[in-house]
């Protein structure tokens, strides 16, 4: 399967969907969708990079398939 963005690929690898990610990061679902399809970039000065990293790292540590 091909993914439009690395962000979408990461979400798929960690088995986290858009609505769950939005809830966990306290973000708007439409914004998460735009990040996944490449319509909007995650800007480092927006504060989202740290929030998303925390969500992804907590998801990865809960995974049964460590890298």
C-alpha positions as CSV (number, residue, x, y, z in Angstrom):
1,X,0.0,0.0,0.0
2,X,1.2,3.5,-0.8
3,X,0.9,6.4,1.6
4,X,0.8,10.1,0.6
5,X,3.0,11.1,3.4
6,X,5.5,9.7,5.9
7,X,3.1,10.9,8.6
8,X,0.4,8.6,7.1
9,X,2.8,5.8,7.0
10,X,3.8,6.2,10.6
11,X,0.1,6.3,11.6
12,X,-0.4,3.0,9.7
13,X,2.7,1.4,11.2
14,X,1.6,2.3,14.7
15,X,-2.0,1.3,13.9
16,X,-3.5,4.7,15.0
17,X,-6.3,6.2,13.1
18,X,-7.0,9.9,12.5
19,X,-9.8,10.4,15.1
20,X,-7.8,8.5,17.8
21,X,-4.7,10.6,17.1
22,X,-6.7,13.8,17.2
23,X,-8.2,12.8,20.6
24,X,-4.8,11.8,22.0
25,X,-3.0,15.0,20.7
26,X,-6.0,17.3,21.5
27,X,-6.1,18.3,17.8
28,X,-8.8,18.9,15.3
29,X,-9.7,15.8,13.2
30,X,-9.6,17.7,10.0
31,X,-6.1,19.0,10.8
32,X,-4.9,15.4,11.4
33,X,-6.5,14.4,8.0
34,X,-4.7,17.3,6.3
35,X,-1.4,16.2,7.8
36,X,-2.0,12.6,6.7
37,X,-2.8,13.6,3.1
38,X,-0.1,16.2,2.7
39,X,-2.5,19.2,2.4
40,X,-0.9,20.8,5.5
41,X,2.6,20.5,7.0
42,X,3.4,20.0,10.6
43,X,5.4,23.1,11.5
44,X,8.0,22.8,14.3
45,X,7.0,26.1,15.8
46,X,3.4,25.2,16.1
47,X,3.8,23.0,19.1
48,X,2.3,20.0,17.4
49,X,5.6,18.2,16.8
50,X,6.1,17.6,20.6
51,X,2.5,16.6,21.1
52,X,2.5,14.1,18.2
53,X,5.9,12.7,19.2
54,X,4.5,12.0,22.7
55,X,1.4,10.2,21.2
56,X,3.5,8.2,18.8
57,X,6.1,7.2,21.4
58,X,3.4,6.2,23.9
59,X,1.7,4.2,21.1
60,X,4.9,2.5,20.2
61,X,5.8,1.5,23.8
62,X,2.3,-0.1,24.1
63,X,2.9,-2.1,20.9
64,X,3.5,-5.8,21.0
65,X,5.9,-5.5,18.1
66,X,8.9,-3.5,19.2
67,X,11.4,-2.5,16.5
